Amino acid sequence: MNKGKLSAATIGLGGIQWFFFMFANTVVIPLSVGAAFQLSPEEISGALQRSFVFTGIACALQALIGHRYAVMEGQSGLWWGVTLSLCASSASLGLSLPELGGALSLGMMISGGLVALLGALGIGRLLTKWFTQPVMGVFLLLLACQLIMIFFKGMLGLSVSDKIDVPVAGLSLVIVVFVLWLSIKGKPFVRNFAILIGIVAGWIAFRLLFHTNSAAEESGGPLLALFPWGEPHVEPSILIMTIVTGLLNMTNTVAALKGAEELYGRQTKEGEYRRSFALTGTYSVVSGAFGLVPYAPYASSLGFLQSTRILATSPYFVGAIIFMTLGFVPALSGFFASMPVSVGHAVLFVAYLQLFGSAVRNLAGVVFTPATVYKIAIPAMVGLALMNIPAAAFAAVPALIRPIVSNGLLMGIVVAVAINNVFNWDKFELAKDEKPEEKKAS
């Protein structure tokens, strides 16, 4: 892993690689949320530009004054799922979309302020005690499974259709093999930029093979639009839901920073936890005001770091600045938004395979016996089972808890934290140097 001084070329290329990673993880969120709120194309375009600008700023500030790791700060998957689920059930809640959006915006702001306050008071220290190695192992395993399933479907063309697109799937497979080959067999410099090479080569191949129109969309919406989802007002049920979601979202910070400690070989300082939570909470306040999904550190960045082998924050910072700049230029935003989804998903599929290795390493210290296997198996299997239940099956679940109960990753984390911290498993473990046969003989 490269943490030392880098050449200007490595920093520049690494920054471009980080830019594409940030872009691929961001672009679909404002598009889907805008569609859920039935916003106009101009409003969605403005939200897309705001997402680029604000994500770049959020990442840069975390690197400079927050946790100081090269870990992407992006729009939270948990918040994204909750927002889409509430939009889908707005009628059953007796709210119009603007009414829901206004209540949700205010709730996000209040939740963000609470997160910033709790973070400043040192709640991170308590959460780190809950996130033991077994919990981290379950979290990373479920995260890897969730992301790989999403990207695998995208590779097959299922993100834009309900049927497999065979030509697109074939190209995606070629891209995956190509990036894997670069990552394993390439020279060190090439291995560091396998993700970037895969995106550029895959994009060019897609254009040549499928002859799609790549003209950039030059018109953009308002970059700054206050409360585009609706006028803020208090809706008690939505307020409670947003506060709970904000508190649960704090686990993303702990999981991401605990995982980064393993890569960087150092402990995260308490002050870094405080500043990171304070920034994330502040981002949530701003997100609510400007119609964006609230933010959180991406634990998925760990897989990207392991794939590129570049841990220095300088390329990450450059990528954040490029991404922020992109949002100010509507023509460029439109051009990069035309990148084929299947290409981005194929490359990220390879990058996130590294998360499986992180999960295994966290579980390496667990002593497995017929009893202790449950502390890993129960949360992991519950999470995986929930991930594979169709969303429509949760229709009978109350709308306010539906986004949480249907989230396999989140429920897996909750069960893992509960099982591993409520029960004392030490008495069920064999000593590491004691084998079952030896116990029987004695």
Secondary structure, DSSP 8 states (H G I E B T S, - for coil): -B-S---HHHHHHHHHHHHHHHHHHHTHHHHHHHHHTT--HHHHHHHHHHHHHHHHHHHHHHHHHSS-SS--EEE-HHHHHHHHHHHHTTTTTT--HHHHHHHHHHHHHHHHHHHHHHHHTTHHHHHHHH--HHHHHHHHHHHHHHHHHHHHHHHTTTTT-SS--HHHHHHHHHHHHHHHHHHHHS-HHHHHTHHHHHHHHHHHHHHHHH------------S--SSTT------HHHHHHHHHHHHHHHHHHHHHHHHHHHHHTS---HHHHHHHHHHHHHHHHHHHHHT---EEE-TTHHHHHHHH-B--HHHHHHHHHHHHHHHT-HHHHHHHTTS-HHHHHHHHHHHTTHHHHHHHHHHTT----TTTTHHHHHHHHHHHHHHTS-GGGGTTS-TTTHHHHT-HHHHHHHHHHHHHHHS--GGG---TT--HHHHHH-
